[in-house]
């Protein structure tokens, strides 16, 4: 599973509904939601 930092929970969490996206500069990233609070989380490079 992919992990990302949740700002609300203040810890690393497993990303729920993870989607692979590509940034403007072509680098890969992952975005999804925090399973505990529902906040959007984002991780560059994965």
LOVEX-486044 format. One line per 3 residues: number of its first residue (from 1); their letters; for each residue x, z, y of N, C-alpha, C. Coordinates in nm, 3 decimals, decimal comma, padded with zeros to 5 digits. Last residue first. Example, Ala and Ser with C-alpha at 12.3 -4.5 7.8 and 13.67 -1.06 7.14 Angstrom:
2 = sa = 01,285:00,708:-00,225:01,367:00,714:-00,106:01,290:00,787:00,003; 01,319:00,780:-00,569:01,230:00,780:-00,450:01,320:00,780:-00,330
***
This chain:
46 = xxx = 00,530:-00,647:00,847:00,489:-00,618:00,712:00,348:-00,642:00,687; 00,611:-00,627:01,119:00,705:-00,656:01,011:00,652:-00,621:00,874; 00,432:-00,366:01,279:00,509:-00,490:01,293:00,602:-00,505:01,172
43 = xxx = 00,115:-00,237:01,241:00,256:-00,225:01,200:00,322:-00,361:01,209; -00,159:-00,047:01,357:-00,084:-00,172:01,363:00,060:-00,146:01,321; -00,498:00,071:01,352:-00,355:00,093:01,337:-00,287:-00,043:01,322
40 = xxx = -00,791:00,197:01,503:-00,713:00,080:01,466:-00,566:00,117:01,458; -00,956:00,481:01,355:-00,880:00,422:01,466:-00,805:00,298:01,416; -01,077:00,622:01,150:-01,131:00,492:01,187:-01,062:00,423:01,303
37 = xxx = -00,988:00,858:01,038:-01,058:00,866:01,167:-01,115:00,733:01,214; -00,902:00,793:00,770:-00,955:00,925:00,804:-01,039:00,925:00,931; -00,797:00,535:00,745:-00,906:00,575:00,656:-00,971:00,708:00,693
34 = xxx = -00,745:00,327:01,022:-00,706:00,454:00,960:-00,823:00,498:00,871; -00,734:-00,031:00,979:-00,790:00,092:01,033:-00,738:00,213:00,957; -00,510:-00,297:01,068:-00,623:-00,246:00,991:-00,676:-00,121:01,058
31 = xxx = -00,242:-00,533:01,045:-00,333:-00,451:01,121:-00,450:-00,411:01,033; 00,096:-00,633:01,034:-00,022:-00,592:00,959:-00,110:-00,509:01,050; 00,306:-00,922:01,093:00,259:-00,788:01,124:00,136:-00,759:01,038
28 = xxx = 00,586:-01,151:01,134:00,469:-01,099:01,063:00,434:-00,957:01,105; 00,668:-01,357:01,419:00,700:-01,249:01,326:00,574:-01,195:01,259; 00,602:-01,543:01,615:00,614:-01,588:01,477:00,645:-01,479:01,375
25 = xxx = 00,544:-01,461:01,867:00,681:-01,507:01,844:00,706:-01,546:01,699; 00,282:-01,371:01,840:00,308:-01,491:01,919:00,447:-01,549:01,891; 00,247:-01,260:01,493:00,259:-01,240:01,637:00,289:-01,372:01,708
22 = xxx = 00,014:-01,284:01,236:00,140:-01,335:01,289:00,140:-01,317:01,439; -00,115:-01,059:00,984:-00,128:-01,142:01,104:00,011:-01,187:01,148; -00,289:-00,937:00,712:-00,161:-00,991:00,756:-00,188:-01,081:00,876
19 = xxx = -00,486:-00,648:00,707:-00,483:-00,793:00,725:-00,344:-00,833:00,772; -00,637:-00,380:00,533:-00,516:-00,439:00,589:-00,525:-00,591:00,593; -00,836:-00,179:00,489:-00,872:-00,316:00,528:-00,754:-00,387:00,594
16 = xxx = -00,629:00,092:00,584:-00,753:00,048:00,519:-00,789:-00,089:00,574; -00,301:00,198:00,535:-00,390:00,113:00,615:-00,510:00,070:00,530; -00,208:00,533:00,505:-00,224:00,405:00,438:-00,329:00,324:00,513
13 = xxx = -00,026:00,688:00,779:-00,141:00,678:00,689:-00,140:00,541:00,619; 00,170:00,921:00,948:00,167:00,793:00,880:00,053:00,793:00,779; 00,022:01,100:01,228:00,100:01,089:01,105:00,086:00,950:01,045
10 = xxx = -00,173:01,157:01,427:-00,031:01,190:01,449:00,047:01,196:01,319; -00,433:01,080:01,443:-00,398:01,178:01,338:-00,255:01,229:01,352; -00,406:00,899:01,664:-00,500:01,011:01,668:-00,464:01,120:01,568
7 = xxx = -00,213:00,715:01,579:-00,189:00,793:01,700:-00,282:00,914:01,709; -00,078:00,648:01,271:-00,205:00,667:01,342:-00,180:00,761:01,460; 00,146:00,414:01,150:00,133:00,540:01,221:00,000:00,544:01,296
4 = xxx = 00,104:00,280:00,818:00,123:00,262:00,962:00,100:00,399:01,027; 00,169:00,125:00,501:00,147:00,242:00,584:00,172:00,208:00,729; 00,033:-00,054:00,230:00,101:-00,059:00,358:00,069:00,068:00,436
1 = x = 00,083:00,000:-00,120:00,000:00,000:00,000:00,087:00,000:00,125
***
